[in-house]
Amino acid sequence: MARQTKQPKFKRPASVLVVVFTRAGEFLLMQRTNPSNFWQSVTGSLRPGESPRQAAVRELEEETGLLGSAQLIDLRQSRLFPIIRAWRARYRKSHCFNREYWFALSLPGRRLIRLNAKEHSRYQWLDLAGALELAGSWTNRDAMRLLAGHAPA
């Protein structure tokens, strides 16, 4: 009997970005465990058969402990960007770009966040200027600018 080998499991080149912010204009950013100097909003790849909204709800709960399906705002925006070197091995070699769908969650005030320790080591609530300075991706910065009513740079 021939021995079966498992095929490597690759991520879909489609993901969500969920920007969590307060009515006072503070944005939640989380520091990734790998690479450790990368700060971001909630993000994650779509699973097979999953819609962007379903992925956003799932990732929001997995990464922060927040339940926000009813309040989740579809920003009706998406961006295509090159997959960065740190994450290239997670995708098929033929996939060089990722499509990211944007969502937001507005909260009345800060909440305690339950981090997924496998993905993030700490979090901060920051004003727009601080969040823009710390965010590791241009798409994250552009989404926060959009929510704050500023045109992307």
C-alpha positions as CSV (number, residue, x, y, z in Angstrom):
1,M,0.0,0.0,0.0
2,A,1.4,3.4,-1.0
3,R,2.1,5.7,1.8
4,Q,0.1,8.9,1.6
5,T,1.8,12.2,2.4
6,K,-0.1,15.2,3.6
7,Q,-0.3,18.2,1.3
8,P,0.9,21.4,2.8
9,K,-2.0,23.6,3.9
10,F,-1.7,27.1,2.3
11,K,-3.6,30.2,3.1
12,R,-6.1,31.8,0.7
13,P,-4.7,35.0,-0.7
14,A,-7.8,36.9,0.7
15,S,-8.0,38.4,4.1
16,V,-9.9,40.9,6.3
17,L,-8.9,43.9,8.2
18,V,-11.1,45.0,11.2
19,V,-10.3,48.4,12.6
20,V,-11.6,48.6,16.2
21,F,-12.0,52.2,17.4
22,T,-13.8,54.2,20.1
23,R,-16.2,57.1,19.7
24,A,-13.5,59.2,21.3
25,G,-11.3,58.5,18.3
26,E,-8.9,55.9,19.8
27,F,-7.8,52.9,17.7
28,L,-6.8,49.5,18.9
29,L,-3.5,48.2,17.7
30,M,-1.9,44.8,18.6
31,Q,1.7,43.8,18.5
32,R,2.4,40.6,16.5
33,T,4.5,37.9,18.1
34,N,6.1,37.3,14.6
35,P,7.4,39.6,13.4
36,S,7.6,41.2,16.8
37,N,7.9,44.8,15.7
38,F,4.7,44.7,13.6
39,W,1.6,46.4,15.0
40,Q,-1.8,46.0,13.4
41,S,-5.5,46.0,13.8
42,V,-7.4,42.7,13.7
43,T,-6.5,40.7,10.5
44,G,-6.8,37.2,9.2
45,S,-7.1,35.1,6.1
46,L,-10.4,33.8,4.8
47,R,-11.0,30.0,5.2
48,P,-12.3,27.9,2.4
49,G,-16.0,28.7,1.8
50,E,-15.9,31.7,4.2
51,S,-17.2,35.1,3.2
52,P,-15.2,38.3,4.2
53,R,-17.9,39.2,6.8
54,Q,-17.8,35.7,8.4
55,A,-14.0,35.9,8.5
56,A,-14.1,39.4,10.1
57,V,-16.5,38.2,12.9
58,R,-14.4,35.1,13.5
59,E,-11.0,37.0,13.6
60,L,-12.4,39.7,15.8
61,E,-13.4,37.1,18.4
62,E,-10.3,35.0,18.0
63,E,-7.8,37.9,18.3
64,T,-9.6,40.2,20.9
65,G,-12.4,38.3,22.5
66,L,-14.9,40.9,21.3
67,L,-18.2,39.8,19.9
68,G,-19.3,42.3,17.4
69,S,-21.2,40.7,14.6
70,A,-24.2,42.9,14.9
71,Q,-22.2,46.1,15.1
72,L,-19.6,45.2,12.4
73,I,-19.4,47.8,9.7
74,D,-18.6,46.7,6.2
75,L,-16.5,49.6,4.8
76,R,-17.1,48.3,1.3
77,Q,-13.4,48.8,0.6
78,S,-10.7,46.3,-0.4
79,R,-7.0,46.6,-1.4
80,L,-4.6,44.4,-3.3
81,F,-1.1,44.2,-1.9
82,P,2.0,42.1,-2.3
83,I,2.4,39.4,0.4
84,I,5.3,40.4,2.6
85,R,8.4,38.2,2.9
86,A,7.7,37.2,6.5
87,W,4.5,35.5,5.4
88,R,5.3,34.2,1.9
89,A,5.8,30.6,2.9
90,R,2.1,30.5,4.1
91,Y,0.9,30.8,0.5
92,R,1.3,28.8,-2.7
93,K,4.3,30.0,-4.7
94,S,2.0,31.2,-7.4
95,H,0.3,33.7,-5.0
96,C,2.2,36.9,-4.7
97,F,-0.7,39.2,-3.9
98,N,-3.5,39.3,-1.3
99,R,-6.9,40.9,-1.5
100,E,-7.8,42.5,1.9
101,Y,-11.5,43.4,2.7
102,W,-12.1,46.2,5.3
103,F,-14.4,46.3,8.2
104,A,-14.7,48.3,11.4
105,L,-16.1,48.1,14.9
106,S,-17.1,51.2,16.7
107,L,-17.2,51.0,20.5
108,P,-18.5,53.5,23.1
109,G,-15.2,53.3,24.9
110,R,-12.1,51.2,25.5
111,R,-12.6,47.6,26.3
112,L,-10.3,45.0,27.8
113,I,-8.9,42.9,25.1
114,R,-8.3,39.1,25.4
115,L,-5.3,38.6,23.1
116,N,-4.6,35.3,21.3
117,A,-1.0,34.8,22.7
118,K,0.0,32.8,19.6
119,E,-0.6,35.9,17.4
120,H,-0.2,39.0,19.6
121,S,1.9,39.9,22.7
122,R,0.3,43.2,23.7
123,Y,-2.1,45.9,22.7
124,Q,-2.6,49.7,22.9
125,W,-5.4,52.2,22.5
126,L,-4.0,55.1,20.6
127,D,-5.2,58.4,19.1
128,L,-5.1,58.7,15.3
129,A,-1.6,60.2,15.1
130,G,-0.2,57.5,17.4
131,A,-2.0,54.7,15.6
132,L,-0.8,55.9,12.2
133,E,2.8,56.1,13.4
134,L,2.7,52.6,14.9
135,A,0.7,50.6,12.3
136,G,2.9,48.3,10.2
137,S,0.9,48.3,7.0
138,W,-0.2,51.0,4.6
139,T,-3.6,49.4,4.2
140,N,-4.1,49.6,8.0
141,R,-3.1,53.3,8.0
142,D,-5.4,54.1,5.1
143,A,-8.4,52.3,6.7
144,M,-7.9,54.3,9.9
145,R,-7.6,57.6,7.9
146,L,-10.9,56.7,6.2
147,L,-12.7,56.1,9.5
148,A,-11.3,59.4,10.9
149,G,-12.6,61.3,7.8
150,H,-9.1,62.0,6.3
151,A,-8.1,61.2,2.8
152,P,-5.4,58.5,2.5
153,A,-1.9,59.9,2.1
